């Protein structure tokens, strides 16, 4: 059975609209995270009982996993594994300044899972000295937001380009 041109075009545009909506919604969420203030986040003060660098996995459409290294902390009395991702994978400053037994104050967004590292760790303070700055996390969120917007516009361009083959050529 052959699908008519009209329905193929409608299907192409609806599919494109679906993916563009996902990109723009993801961008909205990333920019919303980038604008959060510390007073709007969860905070917790406690002793470090475990720290280190571990692997974190991110699923890609259920088909595969991305594996990357993150610096993590476990605090006494907190049921979250707080973590920070650095694209350069340089965690020397965090490792040097944070020791097991130190009391720190952390600002983070609560995660529903307690077994995976929570990468929404915004800031870590030790004796009122900022060890992990919120600007690092928020800068990465803004980059993700801009990439999602760009992806949305690329999808719009692809949809229009694909539909172009159905346009009637105008003859003089």
MDTraj code that builds the backbone (N, CA, C; nanometers):
import mdtraj as md
import numpy as np

residues = "UNK UNK UNK UNK UNK UNK UNK UNK UNK UNK UNK UNK UNK UNK UNK UNK UNK UNK UNK UNK UNK UNK UNK UNK UNK UNK UNK UNK UNK UNK UNK UNK UNK UNK UNK UNK UNK UNK UNK UNK UNK UNK UNK UNK UNK UNK UNK UNK UNK UNK UNK UNK UNK UNK UNK UNK UNK UNK UNK UNK UNK UNK UNK UNK UNK UNK UNK UNK UNK UNK UNK UNK UNK UNK UNK UNK UNK UNK UNK UNK UNK UNK UNK UNK UNK UNK UNK UNK UNK UNK UNK UNK UNK UNK UNK UNK UNK UNK UNK UNK UNK UNK UNK UNK UNK UNK UNK UNK UNK UNK UNK UNK UNK UNK UNK UNK UNK UNK UNK UNK UNK UNK UNK UNK UNK UNK UNK UNK UNK UNK UNK UNK UNK UNK UNK UNK UNK UNK UNK UNK UNK UNK UNK UNK UNK UNK UNK UNK UNK UNK UNK UNK UNK UNK UNK UNK UNK UNK UNK UNK UNK UNK UNK UNK UNK UNK UNK UNK UNK UNK UNK UNK".split()
xyz = np.array([
    [0.0832, -0.1177, 0.0000],
    [0.0000, 0.0000, 0.0000],
    [0.0880, 0.1244, 0.0000],
    [0.0592, 0.2144, -0.0832],
    [0.1380, 0.3356, -0.0999],
    [0.0742, 0.4502, -0.0212],
    [0.1571, 0.5236, 0.0509],
    [0.1086, 0.6383, 0.1288],
    [0.1138, 0.7611, 0.0398],
    [0.0058, 0.8363, 0.0411],
    [-0.0004, 0.9529, -0.0471],
    [0.1004, 1.0594, -0.0038],
    [0.1359, 1.1418, -0.0979],
    [0.2329, 1.2489, -0.0767],
    [0.1873, 1.3423, 0.0357],
    [0.0614, 1.3733, 0.0372],
    [0.0061, 1.4643, 0.1380],
    [0.0303, 1.4095, 0.2788],
    [0.0036, 1.2803, 0.3011],
    [0.0206, 1.2217, 0.4331],
    [0.1677, 1.2045, 0.4706],
    [0.2538, 1.1808, 0.3719],
    [0.3975, 1.1731, 0.3983],
    [0.4499, 1.3078, 0.4464],
    [0.4055, 1.4141, 0.3811],
    [0.4484, 1.5491, 0.4207],
    [0.4002, 1.5815, 0.5612],
    [0.2748, 1.5490, 0.5893],
    [0.2208, 1.5754, 0.7229],
    [0.2987, 1.4945, 0.8272],
    [0.3260, 1.3688, 0.7973],
    [0.4031, 1.2840, 0.8880],
    [0.5434, 1.3378, 0.9116],
    [0.6089, 1.3849, 0.8041],
    [0.7428, 1.4419, 0.8181],
    [0.7413, 1.5649, 0.9075],
    [0.6442, 1.6519, 0.8871],
    [0.6372, 1.7728, 0.9680],
    [0.6015, 1.7424, 1.1129],
    [0.5132, 1.6480, 1.1366],
    [0.4785, 1.6128, 1.2746],
    [0.5977, 1.5493, 1.3471],
    [0.6710, 1.4641, 1.2775],
    [0.7910, 1.4038, 1.3366],
    [0.8946, 1.5106, 1.3677],
    [0.9174, 1.6008, 1.2723],
    [1.0106, 1.7111, 1.2942],
    [0.9672, 1.7984, 1.4110],
    [0.8385, 1.8295, 1.4180],
    [0.7850, 1.9116, 1.5259],
    [0.8045, 1.8428, 1.6614],
    [0.7859, 1.7122, 1.6650],
    [0.8063, 1.6360, 1.7886],
    [0.9505, 1.6498, 1.8369],
    [1.0474, 1.6284, 1.7480],
    [1.1879, 1.6356, 1.7879],
    [1.2318, 1.7782, 1.8196],
    [1.1799, 1.8749, 1.7480],
    [1.2111, 2.0148, 1.7775],
    [1.1579, 2.0517, 1.9155],
    [1.0386, 2.0054, 1.9473],
    [0.9803, 2.0321, 2.0792],
    [1.0670, 1.9729, 2.1894],
    [1.1162, 1.8525, 2.1675],
    [1.2047, 1.7900, 2.2664],
    [1.3312, 1.8740, 2.2847],
    [1.3906, 1.9187, 2.1752],
    [1.5123, 2.0003, 2.1837],
    [1.4861, 2.1314, 2.2575],
    [1.3802, 2.2002, 2.2212],
    [1.3517, 2.3286, 2.2837],
    [1.3118, 2.3129, 2.4305],
    [1.2401, 2.2062, 2.4643],
    [1.2045, 2.1812, 2.6036],
    [1.3305, 2.1491, 2.6849],
    [1.4196, 2.0682, 2.6283],
    [1.5469, 2.0390, 2.6950],
    [1.6286, 2.1647, 2.7159],
    [1.6270, 2.2523, 2.6177],
    [1.6969, 2.3801, 2.6298],
    [1.6367, 2.4634, 2.7417],
    [1.5049, 2.4670, 2.7484],
    [1.4366, 2.5410, 2.8539],
    [1.4778, 2.4893, 2.9913],
    [1.4805, 2.3564, 3.0083],
    [1.5189, 2.2984, 3.1370],
    [1.6643, 2.3293, 3.1722],
    [1.7523, 2.3250, 3.0738],
    [1.8938, 2.3543, 3.0987],
    [1.9115, 2.4993, 3.1416],
    [1.8456, 2.5923, 3.0732],
    [1.8564, 2.7330, 3.1111],
    [1.7927, 2.7583, 3.2480],
    [1.6867, 2.6854, 3.2782],
    [1.6225, 2.6992, 3.4094],
    [1.7190, 2.6546, 3.5196],
    [1.7904, 2.5435, 3.4988],
    [1.8915, 2.4985, 3.5951],
    [2.0057, 2.5971, 3.6068],
    [2.0420, 2.6583, 3.4957],
    [2.1543, 2.7519, 3.4957],
    [2.1229, 2.8795, 3.5723],
    [1.9965, 2.9089, 3.5908],
    [1.9577, 3.0330, 3.6588],
    [1.9198, 3.0129, 3.8048],
    [1.9282, 2.8888, 3.8555],
    [1.8927, 2.8636, 3.9950],
    [1.9906, 2.9339, 4.0892],
    [1.9370, 2.9897, 4.1954],
    [2.0177, 3.0540, 4.2994],
    [2.0384, 2.9540, 4.4125],
    [2.1445, 2.9733, 4.4901],
    [2.1769, 2.8789, 4.5973],
    [2.0631, 2.8653, 4.6981],
    [1.9916, 2.9735, 4.7250],
    [1.8831, 2.9674, 4.8240],
    [1.7657, 2.8825, 4.7741],
    [1.7578, 2.8561, 4.6437],
    [1.6511, 2.7739, 4.5861],
    [1.6858, 2.6249, 4.5855],
    [1.8085, 2.5913, 4.6251],
    [1.8567, 2.4531, 4.6201],
    [1.8528, 2.3889, 4.7581],
    [1.8638, 2.2578, 4.7607],
    [1.8809, 2.1865, 4.8866],
    [2.0234, 2.2099, 4.9349],
    [2.0403, 2.2235, 5.0638],
    [2.1751, 2.2349, 5.1192],
    [2.1880, 2.1370, 5.2346],
    [2.3091, 2.0940, 5.2578],
    [2.3347, 1.9981, 5.3638],
    [2.4761, 2.0196, 5.4152],
    [2.4904, 2.0160, 5.5457],
    [2.6218, 2.0270, 5.6082],
    [2.6509, 1.8948, 5.6785],
    [2.7634, 1.8364, 5.6467],
    [2.7981, 1.7090, 5.7072],
    [2.9435, 1.6715, 5.6849],
    [2.9836, 1.5618, 5.7495],
    [3.1207, 1.5115, 5.7379],
    [3.1325, 1.4210, 5.6165],
    [3.2455, 1.4323, 5.5495],
    [3.2753, 1.3450, 5.4360],
    [3.3132, 1.2083, 5.4904],
    [3.2385, 1.1049, 5.4474],
    [3.2725, 0.9684, 5.4908],
    [3.3365, 0.8875, 5.3791],
    [3.3211, 0.9357, 5.2553],
    [3.3828, 0.8672, 5.1417],
    [3.3976, 0.9687, 5.0289],
    [3.5038, 0.9552, 4.9523],
    [3.5255, 1.0426, 4.8366],
    [3.6106, 0.9681, 4.7355],
    [3.6113, 1.0183, 4.6139],
    [3.6955, 0.9570, 4.5128],
    [3.6482, 0.9874, 4.3725],
    [3.7070, 0.9174, 4.2789],
    [3.6710, 0.9310, 4.1379],
    [3.6122, 0.7967, 4.0955],
    [3.4976, 0.8024, 4.0337],
    [3.4287, 0.6800, 3.9923],
    [3.3728, 0.6969, 3.8523],
    [3.3272, 0.5860, 3.7960],
    [3.2635, 0.5898, 3.6656],
    [3.1158, 0.6226, 3.6819],
    [3.0650, 0.7022, 3.5900],
    [2.9221, 0.7309, 3.5849],
    [2.8756, 0.6942, 3.4449],
    [2.7577, 0.6360, 3.4369],
    [2.7055, 0.5895, 3.3092],
    [2.5808, 0.6683, 3.2731],
    [2.5691, 0.7002, 3.1466],
    [2.4513, 0.7688, 3.0957],
    [2.3989, 0.6889, 2.9779],
    [2.2719, 0.6559, 2.9816],
    [2.2118, 0.5749, 2.8756],
    [2.1787, 0.6617, 2.7551],
    [2.2032, 0.6066, 2.6369],
    [2.1716, 0.6760, 2.5130],
    [2.0612, 0.5988, 2.4434],
    [1.9417, 0.6481, 2.4525],
    [1.8246, 0.5888, 2.3866],
    [1.8092, 0.4401, 2.4169],
    [1.8591, 0.3962, 2.5297],
    [1.8471, 0.2563, 2.5662],
    [1.9354, 0.1640, 2.4846],
    [2.0121, 0.2185, 2.3916],
    [2.0949, 0.1356, 2.3020],
    [2.2380, 0.1202, 2.3527],
    [2.2884, 0.2220, 2.4210],
    [2.4267, 0.2162, 2.4636],
    [2.4483, 0.3050, 2.5840],
    [2.5677, 0.3002, 2.6379],
    [2.6018, 0.3795, 2.7549],
    [2.7226, 0.4668, 2.7267],
    [2.7183, 0.5874, 2.7797],
    [2.8355, 0.6731, 2.7835],
    [2.8973, 0.6557, 2.9215],
    [3.0266, 0.6378, 2.9255],
    [3.0960, 0.6217, 3.0521],
    [3.1900, 0.7396, 3.0697],
    [3.1818, 0.8048, 3.1859],
    [3.2722, 0.9153, 3.2127],
    [3.3080, 0.9166, 3.3607],
    [3.4213, 0.9760, 3.3917],
    [3.4722, 0.9830, 3.5282],
    [3.4145, 1.1048, 3.5992],
    [3.3722, 1.0851, 3.7253],
    [3.3215, 1.1942, 3.8074],
    [3.3867, 1.1875, 3.9457],
    [3.3954, 1.3020, 4.0097],
    [3.4419, 1.3088, 4.1479],
    [3.3182, 1.3001, 4.2360],
    [3.3198, 1.2116, 4.3362],
    [3.2010, 1.1938, 4.4197],
    [3.2339, 1.2103, 4.5676],
    [3.1300, 1.2437, 4.6427],
    [3.1363, 1.2564, 4.7887],
    [3.0174, 1.1859, 4.8498],
    [3.0407, 1.1216, 4.9621],
    [2.9307, 1.0710, 5.0444],
    [2.9428, 1.1427, 5.1784],
    [2.8311, 1.2014, 5.2216],
    [2.8294, 1.2726, 5.3483],
    [2.7504, 1.1934, 5.4517],
    [2.7965, 1.2006, 5.5732],
    [2.7319, 1.1309, 5.6842],
    [2.5884, 1.1824, 5.7009],
    [2.4921, 1.0903, 5.6962],
    [2.3523, 1.1257, 5.7170],
    [2.2769, 1.1676, 5.5924],
    [2.3429, 1.1769, 5.4784],
    [2.2768, 1.2161, 5.3536],
    [2.2648, 1.0943, 5.2630],
    [2.1462, 1.0703, 5.2097],
    [2.1242, 0.9509, 5.1272],
    [2.1466, 0.9786, 4.9785],
    [2.2341, 1.0698, 4.9462],
    [2.2696, 1.1020, 4.8082],
    [2.4200, 1.0835, 4.7901],
    [2.4590, 1.0399, 4.6717],
    [2.6006, 1.0376, 4.6349],
    [2.6203, 1.1623, 4.5492],
    [2.6806, 1.2644, 4.6068],
    [2.6993, 1.3902, 4.5347],
    [2.8207, 1.3782, 4.4439],
    [2.8091, 1.4304, 4.3237],
    [2.9184, 1.4162, 4.2277],
    [2.9323, 1.5417, 4.1438],
    [3.0498, 1.5567, 4.0883],
    [3.0781, 1.6690, 3.9995],
    [3.1506, 1.6153, 3.8762],
    [3.1085, 1.6631, 3.7599],
    [3.1720, 1.6227, 3.6345],
    [3.2533, 1.7386, 3.5806],
    [3.3738, 1.7105, 3.5424],
    [3.4609, 1.8091, 3.4801],
    [3.5030, 1.7526, 3.3449],
    [3.4679, 1.8209, 3.2337],
    [3.5026, 1.7674, 3.1014],
    [3.6524, 1.7415, 3.0830],
    [3.7364, 1.8174, 3.1533],
    [3.8811, 1.7988, 3.1419],
    [3.9299, 1.6838, 3.2307],
    [3.8399, 1.6296, 3.3131],
    [3.8704, 1.5200, 3.4041],
    [3.9844, 1.5542, 3.5001],
    [3.9929, 1.6810, 3.5383],
    [4.0955, 1.7239, 3.6334],
    [4.0286, 1.7496, 3.7680],
    [4.0410, 1.6529, 3.8571],
    [3.9779, 1.6607, 3.9879],
    [4.0804, 1.6806, 4.0997],
    [4.2020, 1.7195, 4.0655],
    [4.3089, 1.7360, 4.1639],
    [4.2756, 1.8378, 4.2714],
    [4.2158, 1.9499, 4.2329],
    [4.1823, 2.0544, 4.3299],
    [4.0791, 2.0045, 4.4304],
    [3.9773, 1.9345, 4.3823],
    [3.8757, 1.8807, 4.4728],
    [3.9365, 1.7758, 4.5654],
    [4.0174, 1.6868, 4.5096],
    [4.0779, 1.5795, 4.5876],
    [4.1719, 1.6355, 4.6942],
    [4.2468, 1.7400, 4.6596],
    [4.3426, 1.7999, 4.7522],
    [4.2719, 1.8750, 4.8659],
    [4.1640, 1.9443, 4.8349],
    [4.0974, 2.0293, 4.9343],
    [3.9907, 1.9590, 5.0171],
    [3.9454, 1.8440, 4.9740],
    [3.8413, 1.7721, 5.0467],
    [3.8980, 1.6407, 5.0994],
    [3.9018, 1.6280, 5.2296],
    [3.9560, 1.5081, 5.2949],
    [3.8443, 1.4363, 5.3705],
    [3.8579, 1.3072, 5.3858],
    [3.7624, 1.2305, 5.4648],
    [3.7678, 1.2824, 5.6089],
    [3.6504, 1.3102, 5.6630],
    [3.6399, 1.3658, 5.7978],
    [3.6156, 1.5160, 5.7990],
    [3.6411, 1.5843, 5.6866],
    [3.6135, 1.7276, 5.6771],
    [3.4632, 1.7528, 5.6815],
    [3.4242, 1.8647, 5.7418],
    [3.2846, 1.9068, 5.7413],
    [3.2674, 2.0074, 5.6287],
    [3.1717, 1.9791, 5.5407],
    [3.1472, 2.0655, 5.4256],
    [2.9983, 2.0988, 5.4166],
    [2.9704, 2.2067, 5.3469],
    [2.8321, 2.2435, 5.3157],
    [2.8174, 2.2307, 5.1641],
    [2.7143, 2.1581, 5.1221],
    [2.6920, 2.1373, 4.9793],
    [2.5551, 2.1903, 4.9404],
    [2.5477, 2.2417, 4.8186],
    [2.4218, 2.2865, 4.7580],
    [2.3967, 2.1974, 4.6376],
    [2.2772, 2.1387, 4.6312],
    [2.2492, 2.0417, 4.5254],
    [2.0993, 2.0334, 4.5013],
    [2.0632, 1.9739, 4.3878],
    [1.9240, 1.9395, 4.3589],
    [1.9066, 1.7936, 4.3963],
    [1.8054, 1.7663, 4.4755],
    [1.7797, 1.6295, 4.5215],
    [1.7506, 1.5391, 4.4015],
    [1.8059, 1.4196, 4.4054],
    [1.7850, 1.3206, 4.3007],
    [1.6925, 1.2121, 4.3538],
    [1.6156, 1.1533, 4.2638],
    [1.5244, 1.0465, 4.3059],
    [1.5985, 0.9158, 4.3320],
    [1.7128, 0.8986, 4.2701],
    [1.7898, 0.7759, 4.2901],
    [1.9023, 0.7999, 4.3903],
    [1.9242, 0.7031, 4.4763],
    [2.0289, 0.7171, 4.5766],
    [2.1493, 0.6281, 4.5477],
    [2.1438, 0.5519, 4.4399],
    [2.2539, 0.4607, 4.4081],
    [2.3477, 0.5150, 4.3012],
    [2.3004, 0.6112, 4.2217],
    [2.3839, 0.6705, 4.1170],
    [2.4363, 0.8060, 4.1638],
    [2.5544, 0.8470, 4.1126],
    [2.6043, 0.9795, 4.1479],
    [2.5080, 1.0896, 4.1020],
    [2.4798, 1.1838, 4.1920],
    [2.3936, 1.2978, 4.1628],
    [2.4811, 1.4100, 4.1064],
    [2.4738, 1.4310, 3.9768],
    [2.5585, 1.5305, 3.9107],
    [2.5061, 1.6727, 3.9241],
    [2.3941, 1.6910, 3.9920],
    [2.3385, 1.8246, 4.0126],
    [2.3918, 1.8834, 4.1435],
    [2.5236, 1.8756, 4.1612],
    [2.5906, 1.9355, 4.2763],
    [2.6413, 2.0722, 4.2317],
    [2.5852, 2.1760, 4.2897],
    [2.6147, 2.3110, 4.2449],
    [2.7379, 2.3699, 4.3133],
    [2.7448, 2.3574, 4.4457],
    [2.8546, 2.4230, 4.5172],
    [2.8932, 2.3417, 4.6399],
    [3.0238, 2.3429, 4.6692],
    [3.0765, 2.2795, 4.7904],
    [3.1593, 2.3846, 4.8637],
    [3.1291, 2.4023, 4.9935],
    [3.2025, 2.4977, 5.0770],
    [3.2642, 2.4242, 5.1946],
    [3.3851, 2.4645, 5.2285],
    [3.4530, 2.4096, 5.3463],
    [3.5051, 2.5281, 5.4268],
    [3.4560, 2.5436, 5.5490],
    [3.4930, 2.6571, 5.6349],
    [3.4698, 2.7899, 5.5628],
    [3.3552, 2.8016, 5.4985],
    [3.3137, 2.9218, 5.4234],
    [3.4046, 2.9545, 5.3046],
    [3.4858, 2.8610, 5.2623],
    [3.5686, 2.8760, 5.1420],
    [3.5063, 2.7893, 5.0337],
    [3.4844, 2.8477, 4.9180],
    [3.4203, 2.7748, 4.8074],
    [3.5235, 2.6839, 4.7409],
    [3.4958, 2.5545, 4.7438],
    [3.5838, 2.4546, 4.6817],
    [3.5354, 2.4250, 4.5391],
    [3.4058, 2.4067, 4.5249],
    [3.3436, 2.3861, 4.3930],
    [3.2450, 2.5000, 4.3731],
    [3.2677, 2.5784, 4.2703],
    [3.1879, 2.6988, 4.2461],
    [3.0650, 2.6667, 4.1626],
    [2.9535, 2.7271, 4.1969],
    [2.8286, 2.7066, 4.1246],
    [2.8381, 2.7510, 3.9792],
    [2.9283, 2.8440, 3.9494],
    [2.9425, 2.8937, 3.8118],
    [2.9859, 2.7835, 3.7158],
    [3.0647, 2.6871, 3.7627],
    [3.1094, 2.5764, 3.6773],
    [2.9899, 2.4952, 3.6284],
    [2.9032, 2.4567, 3.7218],
    [2.7851, 2.3774, 3.6859],
    [2.6924, 2.4569, 3.5948],
    [2.6684, 2.5823, 3.6308],
    [2.5744, 2.6639, 3.5545],
    [2.6279, 2.6954, 3.4145],
    [2.7584, 2.7102, 3.3999],
    [2.8169, 2.7324, 3.2677],
    [2.7931, 2.6114, 3.1778],
    [2.8130, 2.4909, 3.2313],
    [2.7894, 2.3697, 3.1521],
    [2.6422, 2.3567, 3.1144],
    [2.5515, 2.3939, 3.2044],
    [2.4084, 2.3884, 3.1739],
    [2.3734, 2.4858, 3.0606],
    [2.4342, 2.6038, 3.0611],
    [2.4080, 2.7009, 2.9536],
    [2.4575, 2.6474, 2.8194],
    [2.5729, 2.5840, 2.8195],
    [2.6262, 2.5246, 2.6959],
    [2.5293, 2.4201, 2.6432],
    [2.4777, 2.3350, 2.7319],
    [2.3807, 2.2328, 2.6918],
    [2.2550, 2.2995, 2.6353],
    [2.2107, 2.4073, 2.6980],
    [2.0929, 2.4791, 2.6500],
    [2.1126, 2.5337, 2.5091],
    [2.2282, 2.5945, 2.4854],
    [2.2564, 2.6483, 2.3513],
    [2.2682, 2.5364, 2.2473],
    [2.3283, 2.4239, 2.2875],
    [2.3394, 2.3113, 2.1945],
    [2.2016, 2.2560, 2.1583],
    [2.1113, 2.2509, 2.2565],
    [1.9756, 2.2010, 2.2302],
    [1.9004, 2.2951, 2.1365],
    [1.9169, 2.4260, 2.1554],
    [1.8531, 2.5220, 2.0638],
    [1.9077, 2.5023, 1.9227],
    [2.0395, 2.4921, 1.9114],
    [2.1015, 2.4704, 1.7810],
    [2.0499, 2.3412, 1.7181],
    [2.0398, 2.2354, 1.7980],
    [1.9861, 2.1091, 1.7478],
    [1.8439, 2.1235, 1.6974],
    [1.7620, 2.2016, 1.7672],
    [1.6250, 2.2257, 1.7230],
    [1.6199, 2.2948, 1.5882],
    [1.7050, 2.3948, 1.5703],
    [1.7067, 2.4647, 1.4419],
    [1.7608, 2.3763, 1.3287],
    [1.8566, 2.2902, 1.3618],
    [1.9075, 2.1957, 1.2607],
    [1.7953, 2.1012, 1.2183],
    [1.7165, 2.0554, 1.3132],
    [1.6043, 1.9656, 1.2801],
    [1.5022, 2.0384, 1.1927],
    [1.4756, 2.1657, 1.2232],
    [1.3844, 2.2435, 1.1382],
    [1.4395, 2.2516, 0.9967],
    [1.5691, 2.2785, 0.9848],
    [1.6321, 2.2859, 0.8526],
    [1.6235, 2.1547, 0.7775],
    [1.6470, 2.0451, 0.8468],
    [1.6381, 1.9130, 0.7834],
    [1.4961, 1.8853, 0.7371],
    [1.3976, 1.9201, 0.8199],
    [1.2574, 1.8965, 0.7837],
    [1.2190, 1.9756, 0.6591],
    [1.2599, 2.1008, 0.6528],
    [1.2282, 2.1828, 0.5352],
    [1.3011, 2.1288, 0.4129],
    [1.4276, 2.0909, 0.4298],
    [1.5052, 2.0370, 0.3175],
    [1.4421, 1.9084, 0.2646],
    [1.3986, 1.8211, 0.3555],
    [1.3355, 1.6954, 0.3142],
    [1.2016, 1.7203, 0.2452],
    [1.1306, 1.8228, 0.2891],
    [1.0011, 1.8533, 0.2286],
    [1.0182, 1.9210, 0.0928],
    [1.1335, 1.9763, 0.0691],
    [1.1580, 2.0507, -0.0549],
    [1.1370, 1.9628, -0.1785],
    [1.1607, 1.8336, -0.1670],
    [1.1446, 1.7455, -0.2824],
    [0.9978, 1.7326, -0.3240],
    [0.9066, 1.7721, -0.2363],
    [0.7645, 1.7656, -0.2694],
    [0.7109, 1.8973, -0.3280],
    [0.7925, 2.0018, -0.3222],
    [0.7475, 2.1297, -0.3752],
    [0.7385, 2.1213, -0.5281],
    [0.6408, 2.1844, -0.5800],
    [0.6276, 2.1881, -0.7264],
    [0.7235, 2.2927, -0.7811],
    [0.7905, 2.2566, -0.8854],
    [0.8819, 2.3509, -0.9477],
    [0.8001, 2.4520, -1.0281],
    [0.8354, 2.5755, -1.0080],
    [0.7634, 2.6821, -1.0775],
    [0.8304, 2.7023, -1.2140],
    [0.7473, 2.6932, -1.3166],
    [0.7975, 2.7122, -1.4526],
    [0.7569, 2.8483, -1.5025],
    [0.8450, 2.9052, -1.5768],
    [0.8150, 3.0368, -1.6341],
    [0.7374, 3.0251, -1.7614],
])
top = md.Topology()
chain = top.add_chain()
for i, resn in enumerate(residues, 1):
    res = top.add_residue(resn, chain, resSeq=i)
    for name in ("N", "CA", "C"):
        top.add_atom(name, md.element.get_by_symbol(name[0]), res)
traj = md.Trajectory(xyz[None], top)
